[in-house]
């Protein structure tokens, strides 16, 4: 068993605005920054439903982050900038324009570099 000190399970809770249904999802995380926890759900994502949920926790003060989605050959599909605040941050990314594919999602900070990179399966 490999010990990853910056890894664990994060429970995400999101409310689907269309149905008002609360969804709970446990996701594994690994971060290069020891106190930062990130979770991406669902994976695979149903692009027809249109939302990829991202949770980030462990930020001590307001910080900018970039979220990029790339094709497997490195072509940028989507770029988002978010400002995270102290505590738990929940937000959604629009996935309606993504095609059926295996893509990579990258979360980075301007000074710290890439915090997390993860494969994401997009389905319709």
N, C-alpha and C positions, 0 to 999 in steps of 0.2 A: 504494500500500500504506500502510495506517495503522499507525503504530508505537504499540503499547500497552505501555508499560514494565512494567506489572503483569500481563501476560498470558503464557501459555505452555501447555505440555502437561504434564499430570501423569499418571503411570502408577499405576493403582490395582491392587491385588492383594487379592482376597477369596476366602475359602473358603466354598463353599456348605455349610452344616451338614447338609443333608439328603442330599447326594450325596458330600460330602468332596472335591469337584472344585474346584481352584484356578482362578479366573477372573482374567485380566489384561485391563485395559481402559485405553486412552489417552483422556483427556478434556481438552478445552480449559478453561482457567480464565481468569477476569478478576476482580480484586479491587480494591476502593478502598483497601485497606491494602497497602502496597508489599511487605511480606515475607510476607503470608498467601496461601497457595495452597489453593484449594478445588476439589474435583472431585465430580461427581454422576454416578452410573452405575447401571443403564443408563437411557438415554433414547432411545426410549420405555421405560417400566417396565411389566412384566407384573404387574398387580396380583394375579393369581391366585397367582404365586410368592411374593408378600408382602413383598419386601424391596427398598428403594431404598438403595443404598450411597453413603455420603458419606465423603470423605477430606479432611482439613484438615491442613496442615503450615505451619510458620513461626511457631508460637507460642513465645514466649520463657519465659512463666511461665503458671501456671494461670489460665484466664479462662473466664467463663460466656458462652455463646452461645445464641441462640434460633433455632429453625428452624420456620418457619411455612409451611403450604401453604394457598393461597388459590384460590378460583374466579376465573374471568376477570373477574367483576363485583365482586370484593373480599371475598367472604364467606369467613371463616376455616373451613377444614376440619380442620386438625390443627395442634397447637402442641406443640413439644418444647423442653425446655431441656437443654443438654449442657454439661459442663465439659471444656474442652480442656486438655491438658497439654503440656509441652515436647516438641517433636518431632512425629512423624506420628501422627495420630489417625484411626482408622477406626471407623465405626459404621453401623448400618443402621436405617432407618425402616420401620415396618409400613405397607404400602400396601393391605392386604386390604379395608379399608373404603372405599377410593376408587373412584369410578365412572369409566367411560370418559369421558374429558374432556381438555381442555387446561387445565392449572392452572399456577400460579406457585409456585415454592419460593423462600423468602426466608431468608437467613442474616444475622442481625444481632447486634450487641453492644450492651449497655445504654448505653454511653457513646459508642461510635463510630458508632452507627446501622447502617444496612443495609450489609453487606459485599458481598453478592452477591444478585442476583435473577435467576432463570432460568425459562424456560418448561419445562414438563415434560408429556409426553404419557403419559396413563394408558390402558392397554389391558387387556382381559380375554381 
